[in-house]
Amino acid sequence: MQIYNDPPNTKRRNRTRKNRCLSCKRLKIKCNEVRPKCEYCEHTNRECIYVDNYPSDDIHDPNSYEAVVWHKQRPLNSPSRHIGISNFECRLLKYFHEVYLVPGEMKQPPLRNLWQVQVPRLFHESPLVRSSIFSLCSLNLWNLFDLSSWIYESCEQSTSKYMTFCNLQDLQSIPNVSEFLREKTIDYYSETLRDTSKLIHELSTEQKVLTTINEAAEVVISGILLFSFFALQTHQLLPFVSHDSSQPDLLSMCSGMKESMVKAFPLLYNSQFSALFYKDEVLSPPPNPGSYPFVKYLSAKLEEYHNEAMVTTAQYENLLQALNMFKVLMFSSIEQNFPLPLYKWIFLVKNDLYDYVKRERLFFAIKLVYAYTCMNMICKFYLKRTPNIWMEYIEWYKEYNFFMFDGWTDDFDSRLYDIVASGYTIPNEEYHLLATFFP
């Protein structure tokens, strides 16, 4: 005799639970299962992924399935044993996925696919990409608050608490950061720097040849993450520019990274990693070339320097290319309403600019880099206003002017300094102001 009857909608409920998208499964919420994007993912601007959208082989392969969305969409205390990372690293990964890769700022589908699908897949194959991500995330968190309450890895998995990072930006920085986190950051950073530097050296001296798409992607992604680490770090690990040839600086590292990226380009341009090379970004001159007074003024100043024989014709052409790229990237930032393209300027100029700044100490090149570092401050490419790598260069440039010329040589530079020092930044979602910005 049957004592209990199954509720009439049991099958329906089980089927719904089975077919939920991965975001809804992870959050344990109801999913309306609309394709291609469910109601929750549409509302939160998330990547909506259904397991049955991926090849069946991937579903049964734990590593491939993990790679779809970093942690297999399970509670935070579960995935470490599946993908060979610690609970602490799992939390770093969650921070990277949910906070560092802000879904609302990944406006272009190729860019979202790159960082939310392809990079996670590469994460499982590349120790260098793993250490790059861990170093960047631990650095970010080190500058936010003390995480000692969740760094401790409990042996009792059931006691681990699910961490939410959605309100991280609202938290106040606490000065006494856990020593454990400090040590972890340095460990990840040292490992990333060592392995990336070795890889760049091997590629530049032809000791290594890139033969696969994943090898090429590893080079470019680790380079981008390492650049971001150095650009965001607040611990004076290295300067942006050093005129001491024995001291490393970010500008020299950019040169090596750029050379490696050029070698990776042929393998990646038509691959699933093509978004690394701005294939789908707006990289064309603005329709109204008469706007952008910021660049227009610098171009006129360069013309003046050329006419007065303060720069050679070859230098003039290379510096003009750098200025034109500045305008193109401003336009791209306006089109995307996000300043990421502008940050990339240092990678898209010719290598001659690096030499003009470091070896030749060409004043206009030094001035142009000053303009770039100021724009990075104005567009909020930092964790803390001070200290940071951009402000160090800005202060050095001011001291250089006063040492060489007993004061500012150009009111443009002086006003730009005052704007940065005042704390002015372009408001979020208002990057159209770049078209008319002028100090």
C-alpha positions in Angstrom: 0.0 0.0 0.0 1.3 3.4 -0.9 1.4 5.7 2.1 2.8 8.8 0.5 2.0 10.1 -2.9 4.6 12.2 -4.8 3.4 15.7 -5.3 2.0 16.2 -8.8 4.7 18.7 -9.8 7.7 16.7 -8.5 8.9 15.9 -12.0 8.5 19.4 -13.0 10.5 20.7 -10.0 13.3 18.2 -10.5 13.6 19.1 -14.1 13.8 22.8 -13.3 16.5 22.2 -10.8 18.4 20.2 -13.3 18.2 22.7 -16.1 18.9 25.9 -14.2 21.7 28.0 -15.5 25.0 27.8 -13.6 24.6 31.2 -11.9 21.2 30.3 -10.5 22.5 26.9 -9.4 25.4 28.5 -7.6 23.1 30.9 -5.8 20.5 28.3 -5.2 17.7 30.4 -6.6 14.9 29.8 -9.0 15.7 30.1 -12.7 13.1 30.7 -15.3 15.4 28.8 -17.8 14.8 31.3 -20.6 17.4 30.9 -23.4 19.8 32.4 -24.2 19.6 34.5 -21.0 17.5 33.8 -18.0 15.7 36.6 -16.1 18.3 36.7 -13.3 21.3 36.9 -15.5 19.6 39.5 -17.8 18.8 41.6 -14.7 22.3 41.4 -13.3 24.1 41.5 -16.6 25.8 38.2 -16.0 27.1 35.6 -18.5 24.2 33.1 -18.6 25.6 29.6 -19.1 23.7 26.3 -19.4 25.6 23.1 -19.0 23.9 21.6 -22.0 25.4 24.4 -24.2 28.8 22.8 -23.8 30.0 19.5 -25.4 29.0 16.4 -23.5 32.7 15.5 -23.1 33.3 18.8 -21.2 30.4 18.1 -18.8 31.9 14.8 -17.7 35.5 16.1 -17.5 35.8 17.9 -14.1 38.6 20.1 -15.3 36.7 21.3 -18.4 33.5 21.8 -16.5 35.3 23.7 -13.8 36.8 26.0 -16.4 33.4 27.1 -17.6 32.8 29.5 -14.7 35.9 29.1 -12.4 34.4 27.0 -9.6 31.8 24.7 -11.0 29.2 27.1 -9.5 29.4 25.4 -6.1 29.5 26.9 -2.7 32.9 28.4 -2.0 34.0 25.7 0.4 33.7 23.0 -2.3 35.8 23.6 -5.4 39.3 23.6 -4.0 39.6 19.9 -3.8 38.3 19.6 -7.4 40.8 21.9 -9.0 43.9 21.6 -6.7 43.8 25.0 -5.1 43.5 26.0 -1.4 40.4 27.5 0.1 42.2 30.8 0.3 43.0 30.7 -3.4 39.5 29.8 -4.1 38.4 33.0 -2.4 40.9 34.9 -4.5 39.4 33.4 -7.6 35.9 34.4 -6.5 37.1 37.9 -6.0 38.6 38.0 -9.4 35.5 36.7 -11.1 32.9 38.7 -9.2 34.6 41.9 -8.3 37.7 42.5 -10.4 35.9 41.4 -13.6 32.9 43.6 -13.1 30.2 42.2 -15.4 28.7 45.6 -16.1 32.0 46.9 -17.4 32.5 44.0 -19.8 30.3 45.7 -22.4 31.5 43.8 -25.5 30.6 40.1 -25.8 34.1 39.1 -27.1 35.7 40.7 -24.0 33.3 39.0 -21.7 33.9 35.7 -23.4 37.6 36.1 -23.1 37.8 36.9 -19.4 34.8 34.9 -18.1 35.2 31.7 -20.3 38.5 31.4 -22.1 40.8 32.7 -19.3 39.2 30.3 -16.8 39.8 27.4 -19.1 43.5 28.4 -19.4 43.7 28.9 -15.7 43.6 25.1 -15.3 46.5 24.5 -17.7 48.9 27.4 -16.8 50.6 27.8 -13.4 51.8 31.2 -14.6 48.2 32.4 -15.3 47.2 31.1 -11.9 49.9 32.9 -10.0 49.3 36.0 -12.1 45.6 36.0 -11.0 46.4 35.2 -7.4 49.0 37.9 -7.1 46.7 40.6 -8.6 43.7 39.6 -6.4 45.7 39.3 -3.2 47.3 42.7 -3.9 43.8 44.3 -4.4 42.5 42.7 -1.2 45.6 43.6 0.8 44.8 47.2 0.1 41.2 46.9 1.1 40.9 45.3 4.6 42.0 42.7 7.0 41.0 39.2 5.7 42.4 37.2 8.6 38.9 36.0 9.5 38.6 34.0 6.2 42.3 33.3 5.4 42.3 30.7 8.1 41.7 27.3 6.4 39.5 25.3 8.6 40.0 21.5 8.6 36.3 21.2 9.2 34.9 22.0 5.7 31.4 22.4 7.0 32.4 25.3 9.2 33.7 27.3 6.3 31.5 30.4 5.6 30.4 31.5 2.2 32.1 34.9 1.5 30.3 37.6 -0.4 32.3 40.4 -2.1 29.5 42.5 -3.6 30.0 45.3 -1.1 33.8 45.3 -1.0 34.1 48.8 -2.5 32.0 50.2 0.4 34.4 48.9 3.1 36.9 51.2 4.7 40.6 50.3 4.5 42.0 48.8 7.7 45.7 49.6 8.3 46.6 46.4 10.1 46.4 44.0 7.3 47.0 40.3 8.0 50.7 39.4 7.8 49.5 36.2 6.2 48.0 38.0 3.3 51.1 40.2 2.9 53.2 37.1 2.7 50.9 35.4 0.2 50.9 38.5 -2.0 54.7 38.7 -2.1 54.9 34.9 -2.8 52.5 35.1 -5.7 54.1 38.3 -7.1 57.6 36.8 -6.9 56.6 33.7 -8.6 54.8 35.6 -11.4 57.6 38.1 -11.9 60.2 35.3 -12.1 58.3 33.1 -14.5 57.1 36.0 -16.7 60.5 37.5 -16.9 62.1 34.2 -17.8 59.5 33.6 -20.5 59.9 37.1 -22.0 63.7 36.7 -22.0 63.5 33.3 -23.7 61.2 34.7 -26.4 63.4 37.8 -27.0 66.6 35.7 -27.3 64.9 33.0 -29.5 65.4 30.4 -26.9 61.7 29.6 -27.0 59.3 29.6 -29.9 55.5 29.7 -29.4 53.9 26.8 -31.2 50.4 26.5 -29.7 47.5 28.9 -29.1 47.5 28.3 -25.3 51.2 29.0 -25.0 50.7 32.3 -26.8 47.7 33.2 -24.7 49.7 32.4 -21.5 52.3 34.9 -22.6 49.9 37.7 -23.3 47.5 37.2 -20.4 50.3 36.9 -17.8 51.9 40.0 -19.2 48.6 42.0 -19.0 48.0 40.8 -15.4 51.5 41.5 -14.3 51.3 45.0 -15.9 48.0 45.5 -13.9 49.7 44.4 -10.8 52.6 46.9 -11.1 50.2 49.7 -12.2 47.9 49.2 -9.2 50.5 48.3 -6.5 51.0 50.8 -3.8 54.1 49.4 -2.2 56.9 51.1 -4.3 58.0 47.7 -5.7 59.3 49.5 -8.8 59.0 53.0 -10.4 57.2 53.7 -13.6 60.4 55.1 -15.1 64.0 54.9 -13.8 66.9 56.7 -15.5 69.3 54.3 -13.6 70.0 51.5 -16.1 70.6 49.1 -13.3 67.2 49.6 -11.8 64.2 47.9 -13.3 61.1 49.9 -14.1 57.6 49.4 -15.6 58.5 51.1 -18.8 61.3 48.6 -19.5 59.0 45.7 -18.7 56.4 47.1 -21.1 59.0 46.9 -23.8 59.7 43.2 -23.2 56.0 42.4 -22.8 55.2 44.2 -26.0 57.8 42.2 -27.9 56.4 39.0 -26.6 52.9 40.0 -27.5 54.0 40.7 -31.1 55.3 37.1 -31.3 52.1 35.8 -29.9 49.9 37.8 -32.2 49.9 35.5 -35.3 48.6 32.5 -33.2 46.0 34.5 -31.3 44.4 37.0 -33.7 41.9 34.5 -35.2 41.6 32.3 -32.1 39.2 32.3 -29.2 41.7 34.8 -27.6 41.4 37.4 -30.3 39.9 40.0 -27.9 43.3 40.3 -26.4 44.3 42.3 -29.5 41.4 44.7 -29.7 40.0 42.9 -32.7 36.4 44.0 -31.8 37.2 47.3 -30.2 36.9 50.7 -31.8 40.5 51.6 -32.8 39.9 54.2 -35.5 40.3 58.0 -35.6 37.4 60.0 -34.2 35.0 61.4 -36.7 35.6 64.9 -35.5 39.4 65.4 -35.5 39.0 69.0 -34.4 37.9 68.0 -30.9 40.0 66.5 -28.1 41.7 69.7 -27.1 44.0 67.8 -24.7 45.7 66.0 -27.6 45.3 69.0 -29.9 47.4 71.2 -27.6 50.1 68.5 -27.2 50.3 68.1 -31.0 50.7 71.9 -31.4 53.5 71.8 -28.8 55.2 69.0 -30.6 55.0 71.0 -33.8 56.6 73.9 -32.0 59.4 71.7 -30.7 60.0 70.3 -34.2 60.2 73.8 -35.7 62.7 74.9 -33.1 64.8 71.8 -33.8 64.3 70.4 -30.3 63.2 67.1 -31.8 64.4 65.5 -35.0 62.1 64.6 -37.9 62.3 60.9 -36.9 61.5 61.7 -33.3 58.7 64.0 -34.4 57.0 61.3 -36.5 57.2 58.7 -33.7 55.9 61.1 -31.1 53.1 62.2 -33.5 52.1 58.6 -33.8 51.9 58.3 -30.0 49.7 61.4 -29.9 47.4 60.2 -32.6 47.1 56.9 -30.7 46.2 58.9 -27.6 43.3 60.4 -29.5 42.2 57.1 -31.0 42.1 55.5 -27.5 40.2 58.5 -26.0 37.6 58.0 -28.8 37.5 54.3 -28.0 37.0 54.9 -24.3 34.1 57.3 -25.1 32.5 54.7 -27.4 32.7 52.1 -24.7 32.0 54.5 -21.9 34.9 52.9 -20.0 38.5 54.0 -19.9 40.2 50.6 -20.4 41.4 51.5 -23.9 43.2 54.6 -22.6 45.2 52.6 -20.1 46.6 50.5 -23.0 48.3 53.4 -24.6 51.7 52.5 -23.2 51.6 49.2 -25.1 50.4 50.7 -28.4 53.1 53.3 -28.9 56.4 52.5 -30.7 59.3 51.2 -28.7 61.2 54.4 -29.7 59.2 56.3 -27.1 60.7 54.1 -24.3 64.2 55.0 -25.5 63.3 58.7 -25.8 62.2 58.7 -22.2 64.9 56.5 -20.6 68.0 56.9 -22.6 67.8 60.1 -24.5 65.8 62.0 -21.9 63.9 63.8 -24.6 61.8 66.4 -22.8 58.7 66.2 -24.9 58.6 62.4 -24.5 59.0 62.8 -20.8 56.2 65.4 -20.9 53.9 63.0 -23.0 54.4 60.2 -20.4 53.5 62.8 -17.7 50.2 63.5 -19.6 49.5 59.7 -19.7 50.1 59.2 -16.0 47.9 62.2 -15.2 45.1 60.7 -17.4 45.4 57.4 -15.5 44.8 59.3 -12.3 41.9 61.3 -13.8 40.3 58.0 -15.1 40.9 56.2 -11.7 43.4 53.5 -12.7 44.6 53.0 -9.2 43.7 51.3 -5.9 44.8 54.3 -3.7 45.3 57.9 -4.7 48.6 57.9 -2.9 51.0 56.3 -2.9 50.7 54.8 -6.4 53.0 54.5 -9.4 51.4 57.3 -11.4 51.6 59.9 -8.6 55.3 59.0 -8.1 56.0 59.8 -11.7 53.8 63.0 -11.6 55.7 64.3 -8.5 59.0 63.4 -10.1 58.1 65.3 -13.2 57.2 68.4 -11.1 60.6 68.2 -9.3 62.4 67.7 -12.6 60.8 70.9 -14.0 61.8 72.9 -10.9 65.3 71.5 -10.9 65.9 72.0 -14.6 64.0 75.2 -15.2 63.3 76.7 -11.7 59.5 76.1 -12.2 56.9 74.9 -14.6 57.8 75.5 -18.2 54.3 75.2 -19.4 51.0 76.4 -17.8 49.4 73.2 -19.3 51.6 71.0 -17.1 51.0 73.2 -14.1 47.2 73.2 -14.5 47.2 69.5 -15.1 49.1 68.9 -11.9 46.7 71.0 -10.0 43.7 69.1 -11.3 45.2 65.8 -10.4 46.3 67.1 -6.9 42.8 68.3 -6.3 41.5 64.8 -6.7 39.3 65.4 -9.7 38.2 62.3 -11.6 35.9 61.8 -14.5 32.6 60.4 -13.2 31.7 56.8 -14.0 29.6 56.5 -17.2 30.6 60.0 -18.3 33.6 59.3 -20.3 32.2 61.4 -23.2 33.9 64.3 -21.2 37.3 63.1 -22.6 36.3 64.7 -25.9 36.4 68.1 -24.4 38.7 67.7 -21.4 41.4 70.4 -21.1 43.2 71.5 -17.9 
